[in-house]
Amino acid sequence: MSKFDHLKKALSPLVLKASAEMILNEIFSITVLNLNTANQAYNAAVADYVKQNGSLSENFFETLWKQEYTPEHVNFVANVLILDWKLLDENDQPEPFSVEEAVELLSDERFGQHIYARVVQFAINSAFFKDEWEKQIEKN
């Protein structure tokens, strides 16, 4: 029993996982990074992305939150927010993840924008990243 048990309502929203699995269906799930500046993994991924690709356009994050679908946003989501996937082909064989494949998938005119929107919505919703707060608090 933790000495903070009586503060669960106050503390649990503060304990978030760095990433979580977004399940699209039984053969496709995506590991998504929590889009939250309190997430050190997210901050490091953004810094690395900017270092490799240069600065982002003006109001980039505002437009990302609005789920604007542009090549710049697709590239960012594929490089920063999508960490991995579990995707099976027609023969139940795994389709390997790569950033290049993620960009191609998100750019596909048939379903790319829908997957893109789902990833961004998932990444910004902290409810998907809740962790077992008691374990995290006891560690600290």
C-alpha positions in Angstrom: 0.0 0.0 0.0 1.3 3.4 -1.0 1.2 6.4 1.3 -0.4 8.2 -1.8 -3.4 5.9 -2.2 -5.8 8.6 -1.1 -4.5 10.8 -3.9 -5.3 8.5 -6.8 -7.7 10.9 -8.5 -5.2 13.7 -8.4 -2.1 11.7 -9.3 -3.2 9.2 -11.9 -3.6 11.6 -14.7 0.0 12.6 -14.3 1.3 9.1 -14.8 1.4 8.4 -18.6 3.2 5.8 -20.7 5.5 7.1 -23.4 3.7 5.1 -26.1 0.7 2.8 -26.5 -0.7 0.4 -29.0 -3.6 1.6 -31.2 -5.5 -1.4 -32.5 -7.2 -0.8 -35.9 -8.3 -4.4 -36.4 -7.2 -8.0 -35.6 -4.3 -7.8 -38.2 -3.2 -4.2 -37.9 -2.1 -2.2 -34.9 0.3 0.7 -34.5 2.6 1.7 -31.7 2.0 5.4 -31.2 4.1 7.9 -29.2 2.3 10.1 -26.7 2.2 13.6 -28.2 2.8 15.4 -24.9 5.6 17.7 -24.0 5.8 16.1 -20.6 6.9 12.9 -22.4 10.7 12.8 -22.6 10.6 10.2 -25.4 8.4 12.6 -27.5 10.6 15.6 -26.8 13.7 13.6 -27.9 12.0 12.3 -31.0 10.9 15.9 -32.0 14.4 17.3 -31.4 16.0 14.5 -33.5 13.5 15.0 -36.3 14.1 18.8 -36.4 17.9 18.2 -36.3 17.7 15.8 -39.3 14.9 17.7 -41.3 15.3 21.3 -40.4 12.7 23.6 -38.8 9.0 23.0 -39.0 6.6 25.4 -40.7 5.0 28.2 -38.7 2.1 27.1 -36.6 3.0 23.4 -37.3 1.9 22.0 -34.0 -1.3 24.0 -34.0 -2.2 22.6 -37.5 -1.1 19.1 -36.4 -3.6 19.2 -33.5 -6.2 20.2 -36.0 -5.2 17.2 -38.0 -4.3 19.1 -41.2 -3.2 16.6 -43.7 -0.1 17.8 -45.6 3.1 16.1 -46.7 5.0 17.9 -43.9 2.5 16.5 -41.3 2.5 13.0 -42.8 6.3 13.0 -42.7 6.4 14.1 -39.1 3.7 11.6 -38.0 5.6 8.7 -39.8 9.0 9.7 -38.3 7.9 10.8 -34.8 4.6 9.5 -33.7 4.5 6.0 -35.3 7.1 3.9 -33.6 6.2 0.5 -35.0 3.3 -1.6 -36.3 2.0 -5.1 -36.4 0.6 -5.6 -39.8 -0.1 -8.9 -41.6 -0.4 -9.4 -45.3 -3.0 -11.5 -47.2 -0.9 -14.7 -46.3 -0.7 -13.7 -42.6 2.9 -12.8 -43.0 4.3 -9.8 -41.1 4.8 -6.6 -43.1 8.0 -5.0 -41.7 7.8 -1.5 -40.3 9.9 1.3 -41.7 9.5 5.0 -41.8 9.4 4.9 -45.6 6.6 2.4 -45.6 4.7 4.5 -43.0 5.0 7.6 -45.1 3.8 5.6 -48.1 0.8 4.2 -46.2 -0.2 7.6 -44.8 0.1 9.1 -48.2 -2.1 6.5 -49.9 -5.1 8.3 -51.4 -7.6 5.4 -50.5 -7.0 5.2 -46.7 -3.9 7.2 -45.8 -5.7 10.3 -44.5 -8.0 8.1 -42.4 -5.1 6.3 -40.7 -3.3 9.6 -40.3 -6.2 11.2 -38.5 -6.6 8.1 -36.2 -2.9 8.2 -35.3 -3.0 12.0 -34.5 -6.2 11.6 -32.5 -4.8 8.7 -30.6 -1.4 10.5 -29.9 -3.1 13.6 -28.4 -5.6 11.7 -26.2 -3.8 11.1 -22.9 -6.5 8.6 -21.8 -4.8 6.0 -24.1 -1.5 6.4 -22.3 -2.6 5.9 -18.7 -0.2 3.7 -16.8 -0.6 1.8 -13.6 -0.1 4.8 -11.4 0.6 2.9 -8.2 3.7 1.2 -9.7 5.0 4.5 -11.1 4.6 6.4 -7.9 6.2 3.6 -5.8 9.3 3.7 -8.2 9.8 7.4 -7.5 
